[in-house]
């Protein structure tokens, strides 16, 4: 599980955007929005000169204006870039998936050969609820700075003192920082990025010489090793639909198999791909895999509505009755122990040349 927050509260998580787009002249595009009086002003944040000096745009309360559709809440900033909800139910699911990945890696948050306690500066792309930076900050108080960025300002205010959050769209041009990062972490971003090679290239430029990148992503072609998973299984049908919908909007649902190649092509050296089993269901005999599989079952039972809500209705054009029927089938299929589905979970690491 993620470590408990530090007993002493840090200042409210600031909402800034160091990676905002540059204009044709190279200057940052300023955003002026009236601040909601119910939202704490970020102008007095304690982010510090180190990061504040790199902030090219202040994003005010516009980022708190969400979209509501299909009975779920979605991000408002860069609306439509991410097709899954950001409401409390989804946040609970994301925190559960953090634990799944933590257990999958044998209680590790990263595999790159780094020591965060040596004053490293780190960036977590698509941080979601912020649970990875918070967990890192608790475990590695010697890390100089752990920044989490996301389209949604859903991260908590009480965080370790070396953890900061910002609202940012990583697909826009990154403004060069005064000080680059030692490590960049990118996890669980399938279906979210239009141009992965461009993003990997921007990560490369944001790192110091000798810095590391790490991608953690499931390969989203579900399979079984004993042939118990059949093509007609509703979980397979759902994954096929997600693949088709994400291909239609140009945001692949299965980037993992290409990650190693993209990382090498960006210029990283010593690129390594490691593969782990991600079972779905309580059927594994191994205790750790059974725990992972049980949580993955819950991921499908409780999360299927979030998976299908926007993509199946708005992109694939499914009727409401069809989606309800598919969701019910997915929940039932995930609870079966006589079918043994799984994904492969891939971790790709690489180092920027010294």
Secondary structure, DSSP 8 states (H G I E B T S, - for coil): ------SS-------B-TT--B-TTS-B--------TTS--GGG----HHHHTT---B--GGGG--EEETTEEE--TTTTSS-S--SHHHHHHHHHHHHHHHHHTTS-S--SS--TTTT-EEEEET-TTSHHHHHHHHH-TT-SEEEEEESS----S---TTEEEEE--TTS-----SS-EEEEEEES-TTS-S-HHHHHHHHHHHEEEEEEEEEEEEEEEEE-TTS---TT-HHHHHHHHHHHHHHHTT--S--HHHHHHHHHHTT-EEEEEEEEEEE-STT-SSHHHHHHHHHHHHHHHHHHHHHHHHIIIIIS---HHHHHHHHHHHHHHHT-SSS--EEEEEEEEEE---
